[in-house]
Protein backbone atom coordinates (compact mmCIF):
# COMPACT_ATOMS: atom_id res chain seq x y z
CA UNK A 1 0.00 0.00 0.00
CA UNK A 2 1.25 3.50 -0.89
CA UNK A 3 2.11 5.66 2.12
CA UNK A 4 0.77 9.22 2.35
CA UNK A 5 4.25 10.69 1.77
CA UNK A 6 4.97 8.37 -1.12
CA UNK A 7 1.57 9.18 -2.62
CA UNK A 8 2.18 12.92 -2.44
CA UNK A 9 5.61 12.56 -4.07
CA UNK A 10 4.15 10.35 -6.81
CA UNK A 11 1.48 12.94 -7.56
CA UNK A 12 4.04 15.76 -7.68
CA UNK A 13 6.41 13.76 -9.91
CA UNK A 14 3.63 12.82 -12.31
CA UNK A 15 2.48 16.42 -12.48
CA UNK A 16 5.91 17.78 -13.38
CA UNK A 17 6.57 15.12 -16.00
CA UNK A 18 3.22 15.12 -17.78
CA UNK A 19 1.69 18.60 -17.54
CA UNK A 20 2.87 22.06 -18.56
CA UNK A 21 2.65 25.46 -16.92
CA UNK A 22 -0.51 27.48 -17.64
CA UNK A 23 0.09 30.09 -20.29
CA UNK A 24 -2.56 32.39 -18.82
CA UNK A 25 -2.78 32.09 -14.99
CA UNK A 26 -6.28 32.50 -13.62
CA UNK A 27 -7.83 32.87 -17.08
CA UNK A 28 -9.71 29.58 -16.84
CA UNK A 29 -11.62 30.59 -13.71
CA UNK A 30 -12.33 34.03 -15.14
CA UNK A 31 -13.63 32.49 -18.36
CA UNK A 32 -15.86 29.98 -16.56
CA UNK A 33 -17.18 32.59 -14.15
CA UNK A 34 -18.05 35.09 -16.90
CA UNK A 35 -19.95 32.44 -18.79
CA UNK A 36 -21.89 31.29 -15.73
CA UNK A 37 -20.24 27.90 -15.90
CA UNK A 38 -19.32 27.55 -12.23
CA UNK A 39 -22.11 25.94 -10.22
CA UNK A 40 -20.05 24.55 -7.31
CA UNK A 41 -16.39 24.92 -6.49
CA UNK A 42 -13.87 24.26 -3.78
CA UNK A 43 -12.52 27.45 -2.20
CA UNK A 44 -12.09 29.86 -5.18
CA UNK A 45 -9.11 31.70 -3.69
CA UNK A 46 -7.26 28.46 -2.96
CA UNK A 47 -8.11 27.10 -6.41
CA UNK A 48 -6.89 30.24 -8.16
CA UNK A 49 -3.64 30.16 -6.19
CA UNK A 50 -3.23 26.50 -7.08
CA UNK A 51 -3.77 27.08 -10.81
CA UNK A 52 -1.36 30.01 -10.75
CA UNK A 53 1.27 28.01 -8.90
CA UNK A 54 2.55 25.68 -11.60
CA UNK A 55 1.72 23.08 -14.23
CA UNK A 56 -1.74 21.62 -13.64
CA UNK A 57 -3.95 18.91 -15.03
CA UNK A 58 -7.75 18.62 -14.98
CA UNK A 59 -9.94 15.64 -15.73
CA UNK A 60 -13.58 14.92 -16.53
CA UNK A 61 -15.07 11.44 -16.56
CA UNK A 62 -17.53 10.21 -19.20
CA UNK A 63 -19.97 7.39 -18.58
CA UNK A 64 -20.17 4.90 -21.53
CA UNK A 65 -23.78 3.86 -20.97
CA UNK A 66 -24.84 4.42 -24.62
CA UNK A 67 -23.18 3.95 -28.02
CA UNK A 68 -23.13 7.70 -28.59
CA UNK A 69 -22.95 10.99 -26.69
CA UNK A 70 -25.45 13.82 -26.48
CA UNK A 71 -25.27 17.57 -26.59
CA UNK A 72 -25.33 17.39 -22.80
CA UNK A 73 -21.96 15.59 -22.94
CA UNK A 74 -20.65 18.27 -25.29
CA UNK A 75 -20.73 20.81 -22.47
CA UNK A 76 -18.03 19.12 -20.33
CA UNK A 77 -16.00 18.62 -23.51
CA UNK A 78 -16.01 22.37 -24.06
CA UNK A 79 -14.88 22.80 -20.44
CA UNK A 80 -11.80 20.74 -21.27
CA UNK A 81 -11.26 22.76 -24.44
CA UNK A 82 -11.35 25.99 -22.42
CA UNK A 83 -8.95 24.46 -19.90
CA UNK A 84 -6.51 23.44 -22.62
CA UNK A 85 -6.61 26.90 -24.19
CA UNK A 86 -5.85 28.39 -20.77
CA UNK A 87 -2.83 26.14 -20.38
CA UNK A 88 -4.37 23.60 -17.98
CA UNK A 89 -3.71 20.18 -19.51
CA UNK A 90 -6.92 18.17 -20.06
CA UNK A 91 -7.52 14.49 -19.31
CA UNK A 92 -10.53 12.53 -20.57
CA UNK A 93 -11.39 9.54 -18.39
CA UNK A 94 -13.64 6.92 -19.94
CA UNK A 95 -15.59 4.82 -17.46
CA UNK A 96 -14.83 1.41 -18.89
CA UNK A 97 -14.79 0.14 -15.30
CA UNK A 98 -17.40 2.32 -13.60
CA UNK A 99 -19.65 1.99 -16.66
CA UNK A 100 -20.17 -1.64 -15.70
CA UNK A 101 -22.01 -0.32 -12.62
CA UNK A 102 -23.51 3.00 -13.67
CA UNK A 103 -23.65 6.24 -11.75
CA UNK A 104 -26.85 6.62 -9.69
CA UNK A 105 -26.49 10.41 -9.61
CA UNK A 106 -29.63 12.07 -10.93
CA UNK A 107 -31.35 8.74 -11.58
CA UNK A 108 -34.65 7.79 -9.95
CA UNK A 109 -34.31 4.10 -10.87
CA UNK A 110 -31.40 1.67 -11.04
CA UNK A 111 -29.58 1.48 -14.34
CA UNK A 112 -29.72 -1.61 -16.51
CA UNK A 113 -26.26 -3.19 -16.36
CA UNK A 114 -24.42 -3.43 -19.67
CA UNK A 115 -22.19 -6.31 -20.69
CA UNK A 116 -18.41 -5.77 -20.63
CA UNK A 117 -18.42 -6.08 -24.43
CA UNK A 118 -21.03 -3.34 -24.84
CA UNK A 119 -19.22 -1.01 -22.44
CA UNK A 120 -15.91 -1.53 -24.25
CA UNK A 121 -17.58 -0.85 -27.61
CA UNK A 122 -19.15 2.33 -26.24
CA UNK A 123 -15.79 3.53 -24.92
CA UNK A 124 -14.19 2.99 -28.32
CA UNK A 125 -16.99 4.89 -30.05
CA UNK A 126 -16.88 7.76 -27.55
CA UNK A 127 -13.14 8.11 -28.01
CA UNK A 128 -13.57 8.25 -31.78
CA UNK A 129 -16.21 11.00 -31.49
CA UNK A 130 -14.20 13.01 -28.97
CA UNK A 131 -10.95 12.87 -30.89
CA UNK A 132 -12.65 14.52 -33.84
CA UNK A 133 -14.20 17.26 -31.73
CA UNK A 134 -11.03 18.06 -29.79
CA UNK A 135 -8.93 18.01 -32.96
CA UNK A 136 -11.20 20.66 -34.50
CA UNK A 137 -10.85 22.94 -31.46
CA UNK A 138 -7.28 22.45 -30.23
CA UNK A 139 -3.71 22.42 -31.43
CA UNK A 140 -2.05 18.98 -31.50
CA UNK A 141 0.00 19.73 -28.38
CA UNK A 142 -3.19 20.70 -26.49
CA UNK A 143 -5.02 17.44 -27.15
CA UNK A 144 -6.30 15.62 -24.05
CA UNK A 145 -4.79 12.52 -22.57
CA UNK A 146 -7.33 9.72 -23.03
CA UNK A 147 -7.54 7.12 -20.25
CA UNK A 148 -9.91 4.29 -19.31
CA UNK A 149 -10.46 3.42 -15.66
CA UNK A 150 -11.00 -0.23 -16.61
CA UNK A 151 -7.20 -0.45 -16.77
CA UNK A 152 -6.97 -0.15 -12.97
CA UNK A 153 -10.44 -0.97 -11.67
CA UNK A 154 -10.37 -4.25 -13.56
CA UNK A 155 -7.32 -5.30 -11.52
CA UNK A 156 -8.56 -4.00 -8.17
CA UNK A 157 -9.32 -6.90 -5.82
CA UNK A 158 -12.26 -6.87 -3.41
CA UNK A 159 -10.14 -7.10 -0.25
CA UNK A 160 -7.78 -4.39 -1.48
CA UNK A 161 -10.73 -2.18 -2.36
CA UNK A 162 -12.35 -2.58 1.06
CA UNK A 163 -9.08 -2.03 2.95
CA UNK A 164 -7.60 0.84 0.92
CA UNK A 165 -10.77 2.65 -0.17
CA UNK A 166 -13.85 1.54 1.72
CA UNK A 167 -12.45 2.22 5.20
CA UNK A 168 -12.16 5.93 4.37
CA UNK A 169 -15.91 6.35 3.69
CA UNK A 170 -18.20 6.48 6.75
CA UNK A 171 -21.57 4.99 5.85
CA UNK A 172 -23.47 7.65 7.80
CA UNK A 173 -21.81 10.41 5.78
CA UNK A 174 -22.53 8.67 2.49
CA UNK A 175 -26.21 8.15 3.27
CA UNK A 176 -26.64 11.86 3.94
CA UNK A 177 -25.87 12.67 0.30
CA UNK A 178 -28.98 13.88 -1.53
CA UNK A 179 -28.70 11.38 -4.37
CA UNK A 180 -28.40 8.44 -1.99
CA UNK A 181 -31.01 9.72 0.45
CA UNK A 182 -33.68 10.18 -2.24
CA UNK A 183 -33.25 6.63 -3.44
CA UNK A 184 -33.16 5.15 0.07
CA UNK A 185 -36.33 7.02 1.03
CA UNK A 186 -38.26 5.67 -1.95
CA UNK A 187 -39.65 2.24 -0.93
CA UNK A 188 -40.47 1.43 -4.56
CA UNK A 189 -36.89 1.86 -5.81
CA UNK A 190 -34.20 1.69 -3.17
CA UNK A 191 -30.47 1.58 -3.86
CA UNK A 192 -28.34 -1.50 -4.40
CA UNK A 193 -24.89 -1.91 -2.90
CA UNK A 194 -23.58 -1.88 -6.47
CA UNK A 195 -24.70 1.69 -7.10
CA UNK A 196 -23.98 2.70 -3.51
CA UNK A 197 -20.31 1.89 -4.12
CA UNK A 198 -20.04 4.02 -7.26
CA UNK A 199 -18.76 7.10 -5.41
CA UNK A 200 -15.93 5.05 -3.91
CA UNK A 201 -14.79 3.88 -7.33
CA UNK A 202 -14.85 7.43 -8.70
CA UNK A 203 -12.87 8.62 -5.69
CA UNK A 204 -10.31 5.90 -6.37
CA UNK A 205 -10.12 7.16 -9.97
CA UNK A 206 -9.10 10.61 -8.70
CA UNK A 207 -6.40 9.06 -6.54
CA UNK A 208 -4.95 7.06 -9.43
CA UNK A 209 -5.05 10.06 -11.75
CA UNK A 210 -3.25 12.17 -9.15
CA UNK A 211 -0.62 9.52 -8.42
CA UNK A 212 0.02 8.44 -12.00
CA UNK A 213 -0.65 11.58 -14.04
CA UNK A 214 -0.49 14.57 -11.72
CA UNK A 215 -4.19 15.45 -11.98
CA UNK A 216 -5.23 17.86 -9.22
CA UNK A 217 -8.57 19.18 -10.49
CA UNK A 218 -11.78 17.38 -11.38
CA UNK A 219 -14.64 19.03 -13.27
CA UNK A 220 -18.10 17.79 -14.13
CA UNK A 221 -21.80 18.62 -14.15
CA UNK A 222 -23.52 19.77 -10.98
CA UNK A 223 -25.07 16.34 -10.35
CA UNK A 224 -21.50 15.07 -9.84
CA UNK A 225 -20.66 17.39 -6.96
CA UNK A 226 -21.21 14.76 -4.28
CA UNK A 227 -18.94 12.29 -6.08
CA UNK A 228 -16.30 14.96 -6.67
CA UNK A 229 -16.27 16.02 -3.01
CA UNK A 230 -15.96 12.38 -1.97
CA UNK A 231 -12.94 12.04 -4.24
CA UNK A 232 -11.35 15.25 -2.98
CA UNK A 233 -11.70 14.15 0.65
CA UNK A 234 -10.31 10.71 -0.13
CA UNK A 235 -7.27 11.95 -2.09
CA UNK A 236 -6.43 14.59 0.51
CA UNK A 237 -6.73 12.03 3.29
CA UNK A 238 -4.70 9.28 1.63
CA UNK A 239 -2.11 11.20 -0.40
CA UNK A 240 -1.91 14.33 1.76
CA UNK A 241 -1.94 16.45 -1.38
CA UNK A 242 -4.40 19.25 -2.20
CA UNK A 243 -6.87 18.55 -5.00
CA UNK A 244 -9.84 20.59 -6.14
CA UNK A 245 -13.20 20.44 -7.88
CA UNK A 246 -15.53 22.51 -10.07
CA UNK A 247 -18.98 21.72 -11.44
CA UNK A 248 -20.92 23.46 -14.17
CA UNK A 249 -24.72 23.77 -14.38
CA UNK A 250 -26.61 20.94 -16.01
CA UNK A 251 -27.73 21.57 -19.57
CA UNK A 252 -31.51 21.59 -19.25
CA UNK A 253 -34.36 21.91 -21.69
CA UNK A 254 -36.95 24.65 -21.33
CA UNK A 255 -39.13 22.19 -19.36
CA UNK A 256 -36.30 21.55 -16.88
CA UNK A 257 -35.35 18.06 -18.07
CA UNK A 258 -31.80 16.97 -18.97
CA UNK A 259 -30.40 16.46 -22.45
CA UNK A 260 -29.48 12.96 -21.32
CA UNK A 261 -28.72 9.76 -23.21
CA UNK A 262 -31.81 8.05 -21.85
CA UNK A 263 -34.16 10.98 -22.30
CA UNK A 264 -36.78 11.24 -25.06
CA UNK A 265 -35.79 13.43 -27.99
CA UNK A 266 -32.05 13.34 -27.25
CA UNK A 267 -29.80 15.48 -29.43
CA UNK A 268 -26.85 13.24 -30.27
CA UNK A 269 -23.41 14.33 -31.47
CA UNK A 270 -22.93 11.39 -33.84
CA UNK A 271 -24.26 11.80 -37.36
CA UNK A 272 -25.81 8.34 -37.44
CA UNK A 273 -28.23 9.32 -34.65
CA UNK A 274 -28.72 13.05 -35.18
CA UNK A 275 -27.71 14.12 -38.67
CA UNK A 276 -25.62 17.28 -39.16
CA UNK A 277 -28.65 18.93 -40.76
CA UNK A 278 -30.92 18.04 -37.83
CA UNK A 279 -28.25 19.20 -35.38
CA UNK A 280 -27.90 22.50 -37.28
CA UNK A 281 -31.66 22.98 -37.29
CA UNK A 282 -31.89 22.29 -33.56
CA UNK A 283 -29.42 25.09 -32.83
CA UNK A 284 -30.70 27.59 -35.39
CA UNK A 285 -34.24 27.19 -34.03
CA UNK A 286 -33.31 27.91 -30.40
CA UNK A 287 -35.44 30.52 -28.69
CA UNK A 288 -33.82 33.87 -27.96
CA UNK A 289 -33.35 32.98 -24.29
CA UNK A 290 -31.95 29.55 -25.10
CA UNK A 291 -29.60 31.00 -27.71
CA UNK A 292 -28.02 33.35 -25.17
CA UNK A 293 -27.53 30.49 -22.70
CA UNK A 294 -26.11 28.18 -25.38
CA UNK A 295 -23.75 30.93 -26.55
CA UNK A 296 -22.30 31.33 -23.07
CA UNK A 297 -22.12 27.58 -22.52
CA UNK A 298 -20.88 26.33 -25.89
CA UNK A 299 -19.42 29.09 -28.03
CA UNK A 300 -15.64 29.08 -28.29
CA UNK A 301 -15.68 32.60 -29.71
CA UNK A 302 -13.60 35.04 -27.67
CA UNK A 303 -15.24 37.16 -24.99
CA UNK A 304 -15.12 40.55 -26.75
CA UNK A 305 -16.65 39.46 -30.09
CA UNK A 306 -19.18 37.26 -28.30
CA UNK A 307 -20.25 40.16 -26.07
CA UNK A 308 -20.81 42.28 -29.19
CA UNK A 309 -22.87 39.51 -30.74
CA UNK A 310 -24.93 39.12 -27.57
CA UNK A 311 -25.54 42.89 -27.48
CA UNK A 312 -26.67 42.87 -31.12
CA UNK A 313 -28.93 39.93 -30.36
CA UNK A 314 -30.52 41.82 -27.46
CA UNK A 315 -31.15 44.85 -29.69
CA UNK A 316 -32.47 43.02 -32.77
CA UNK A 317 -33.41 39.44 -31.81
CA UNK A 318 -35.61 39.09 -34.91
CA UNK A 319 -32.48 38.95 -37.07
CA UNK A 320 -31.52 35.70 -35.30
CA UNK A 321 -27.85 36.43 -35.96
CA UNK A 322 -26.89 34.72 -32.71
CA UNK A 323 -28.71 31.52 -33.61
CA UNK A 324 -27.08 31.41 -37.05
CA UNK A 325 -23.63 32.03 -35.56
CA UNK A 326 -24.15 29.28 -33.00
CA UNK A 327 -25.51 26.83 -35.56
CA UNK A 328 -22.44 27.32 -37.74
CA UNK A 329 -19.98 27.16 -34.84
CA UNK A 330 -21.48 24.20 -32.99
CA UNK A 331 -22.16 22.13 -36.12
CA UNK A 332 -18.58 22.71 -37.28
CA UNK A 333 -17.24 21.66 -33.89
CA UNK A 334 -19.29 18.47 -33.79
CA UNK A 335 -19.40 17.43 -37.46
CA UNK A 336 -16.74 19.42 -39.30
CA UNK A 337 -16.82 22.38 -41.65
CA UNK A 338 -17.92 20.46 -44.76
CA UNK A 339 -20.93 18.96 -42.97
CA UNK A 340 -21.84 22.37 -41.55
CA UNK A 341 -21.71 24.02 -44.98
CA UNK A 342 -23.88 21.28 -46.50
CA UNK A 343 -26.41 21.62 -43.67
CA UNK A 344 -26.46 25.40 -44.00
CA UNK A 345 -26.89 25.22 -47.77
CA UNK A 346 -29.75 22.75 -47.37
CA UNK A 347 -31.39 25.00 -44.78
CA UNK A 348 -31.18 28.02 -47.07
CA UNK A 349 -32.44 26.02 -50.07
CA UNK A 350 -35.40 24.80 -48.04
CA UNK A 351 -36.20 28.35 -46.93
CA UNK A 352 -36.20 29.52 -50.56
CA UNK A 353 -38.17 26.48 -51.67
CA UNK A 354 -35.33 25.52 -54.01
CA UNK A 355 -35.31 21.86 -53.06
CA UNK A 356 -33.50 20.84 -56.25
CA UNK A 357 -30.40 22.48 -54.75
CA UNK A 358 -30.38 19.99 -51.87
CA UNK A 359 -27.92 17.16 -52.49
CA UNK A 360 -29.10 13.57 -52.66
CA UNK A 361 -27.17 12.64 -49.51
CA UNK A 362 -28.90 15.45 -47.56
CA UNK A 363 -32.42 15.10 -48.93
CA UNK A 364 -33.45 12.30 -46.60
CA UNK A 365 -32.19 14.18 -43.53
CA UNK A 366 -33.93 17.42 -44.47
CA UNK A 367 -37.31 15.77 -44.91
CA UNK A 368 -36.94 13.00 -42.33
CA UNK A 369 -39.68 14.43 -40.10
CA UNK A 370 -42.01 15.61 -42.89
CA UNK A 371 -45.26 13.65 -43.40
CA UNK A 372 -44.92 11.29 -46.32
CA UNK A 373 -46.97 8.90 -48.44
CA UNK A 374 -45.97 6.12 -50.79
CA UNK A 375 -47.69 5.75 -54.15
CA UNK A 376 -47.31 3.33 -57.09
CA UNK A 377 -45.10 4.66 -59.90
CA UNK A 378 -47.88 3.72 -62.33
CA UNK A 379 -49.73 6.90 -61.32
CA UNK A 380 -47.19 8.90 -63.32
CA UNK A 381 -47.61 6.95 -66.54
CA UNK A 382 -49.54 8.20 -69.56
CA UNK A 383 -50.98 11.66 -68.97
CA UNK A 384 -49.64 11.63 -65.42
CA UNK A 385 -51.21 12.33 -62.02
CA UNK A 386 -53.16 15.61 -61.77
CA UNK A 387 -51.72 17.96 -59.16
CA UNK A 388 -55.17 18.63 -57.71
CA UNK A 389 -55.54 14.88 -57.01
CA UNK A 390 -52.03 14.80 -55.55
CA UNK A 391 -52.87 17.61 -53.09
CA UNK A 392 -55.88 15.67 -51.84
CA UNK A 393 -53.92 12.43 -51.53
CA UNK A 394 -51.22 14.01 -49.36
CA UNK A 395 -53.66 15.95 -47.16
CA UNK A 396 -52.90 19.45 -48.44
CA UNK A 397 -56.40 19.95 -49.82
CA UNK A 398 -59.81 18.72 -48.72
CA UNK A 399 -61.40 18.63 -52.17
CA UNK A 400 -60.66 19.31 -55.85
CA UNK A 401 -62.20 22.73 -55.49
CA UNK A 402 -59.98 23.47 -52.49
CA UNK A 403 -56.94 22.19 -54.42
CA UNK A 404 -57.72 24.39 -57.45
CA UNK A 405 -57.99 27.45 -55.20
CA UNK A 406 -54.56 26.76 -53.69
CA UNK A 407 -53.05 26.34 -57.17
CA UNK A 408 -54.82 29.41 -58.48
CA UNK A 409 -53.52 31.47 -55.56
CA UNK A 410 -49.93 30.43 -56.35
CA UNK A 411 -49.60 28.64 -53.02
CA UNK A 412 -48.43 25.27 -54.39
CA UNK A 413 -44.87 24.29 -55.26
CA UNK A 414 -43.83 20.93 -56.63
CA UNK A 415 -40.11 20.21 -56.35
CA UNK A 416 -39.53 23.90 -55.74
CA UNK A 417 -41.40 25.09 -58.82
CA UNK A 418 -44.65 27.04 -58.44
CA UNK A 419 -47.64 25.38 -60.07
CA UNK A 420 -50.15 27.87 -61.59
CA UNK A 421 -52.05 25.63 -64.03
CA UNK A 422 -54.93 23.78 -62.36
CA UNK A 423 -54.74 21.15 -65.11
CA UNK A 424 -51.05 20.38 -64.45
CA UNK A 425 -50.04 16.75 -63.90
CA UNK A 426 -46.96 14.95 -62.63
CA UNK A 427 -45.08 12.54 -64.88
CA UNK A 428 -42.08 10.30 -64.39
CA UNK A 429 -39.60 12.98 -65.46
CA UNK A 430 -40.73 15.14 -62.51
CA UNK A 431 -39.19 12.75 -59.96
CA UNK A 432 -36.27 13.88 -57.81
CA UNK A 433 -33.54 11.29 -57.31
CA UNK A 434 -35.67 9.00 -59.49
CA UNK A 435 -38.32 8.31 -56.85
CA UNK A 436 -39.42 11.38 -54.86
CA UNK A 437 -41.71 14.39 -55.28
CA UNK A 438 -41.70 17.24 -52.74
CA UNK A 439 -44.86 19.28 -52.40
CA UNK A 440 -45.25 22.55 -50.52
CA UNK A 441 -48.43 24.51 -49.81
CA UNK A 442 -47.95 27.99 -48.43
CA UNK A 443 -44.77 28.76 -46.53
CA UNK A 444 -44.51 25.78 -44.21
CA UNK A 445 -46.71 22.82 -45.21
CA UNK A 446 -44.51 20.15 -46.82
CA UNK A 447 -45.24 16.63 -47.95
CA UNK A 448 -42.98 13.91 -49.33
CA UNK A 449 -44.36 11.53 -51.96
CA UNK A 450 -42.31 8.42 -52.63
CA UNK A 451 -43.02 6.33 -55.70
CA UNK A 452 -42.22 2.64 -55.97
Phi, psi and omega in degrees: 000139181286131176285164180300316181294316178298320180297318179296317180295321179298317179297315181295319179295317179297320181298314183289332184270338185252328187258174179227157186295137178303137180278343182219082185305133177079348185293329180297312180295321178297317180298312181295320181295314181299324183275359181072030185260008175252111178265311176227153179201148166294173188315116185301321181294315179296320181294317178298316179298321179296312181295327180282349190269000180159190179293133184227155175230143180233146177229155171226136178264147181233129187271117184274058184269359178214159182291346180227184179234154183254176177297335174295325176287337180294331181298308176297331175298318179292332174298317179292326176296316179296321178298314181298319180292337177271000178093007176263116188292129184269147175230128173260124178249115176274138183271057178297335176268306180294335178295342176287345179254307181096132181281125179283352184302126177077003182255136181267349177225161180288141180291152170280125183289134178268157177285156177304325180294318179294318180297315180297320178295320178295319178300315180299318180292318179299318181296320178299314179297315184293320180302319178296316181294312181295323180294330179282344185249341189233158171285156182307321182285351179263355185302145180293159167274126181258124181229160179230122184290354173297336183293335176247326179292329180293341180255001183277116181283157182299313182295318178299318180298314181294320181287313189270340182241304188303325184292346180268005184237097177299131183298319180301320179293320180294321182287347177277349178295139185304315183299315180291315183299318180299319181288321180292328182280349180265107184294342182272350184237295183074190183213123180283161176297330179302306181287328179300328183276356185301316182300327179292321180293320179294323176297320178295325175304313182299319179299312182295322179293324178290313182295315190268333188227004176072024179283128180234004180221132173245136175238160178180184178282163188299334178286358178261000188302317179300316178295321181294315179298319178300320179292320178299312180299317182295312182296317180296324182287319186274316185264348182057039179231141182285129173229164193220170181212149176220139169238152175254163177296153173291146173278113185244150173285174180297336179269005176091000179271159182282156168272062187270170181287337182256008183268152179292139178073032181298145174258107186270159179254012173252136186296338180285344181250319173229110185297157176306322179295314180296321177298313179302314181295323178302315183287316185292339180262012176299146174294166181300318180293317179295322181298319178296317180295316179295325179297316180292324183282318192250330187295135176262008174294143181301161187299312185298308178295328179290322177299321178296318179295319178295322178294317178297321179296320179295325181283318183226069182298334182297338179288337178056033179296325181293316180297319180293320178298314180296318181299317178294312185294312184288322178293322176296317180299317186277319189242350181100159186295319182298316179294322178297314182297321178294319179294319180294317179297319178295320179297316180292321178297320179295320179298320180282343185086005182273070186290341178293341179279352180276125181297156182301322182289340182261341188301316181296323179293317183298321186251022182299325184258008181274137177305139183223159174226157177242130183232155176289141181297341181296339179298335185268359182281165179063235181281357176090187183252116181304138182298324180297324177289323178299316182299323178290318183296327182265003176082020178260001175208148183266344181200170178296324178296315178299318180296317181296324179295317179298317179295314181298330179277000180072026185265359186247130174237135175243118184054036176088356181253130182291135177258122181244348181264117182292347178263005183295149180222152178269139176233176185302325182290351179277352185291139171269140180053023176079000185205000189230144170233133180250125184241133177233136173240123183073209184269337190232338187279108180248150170221147175249129177244118179254134182248135181223000000 
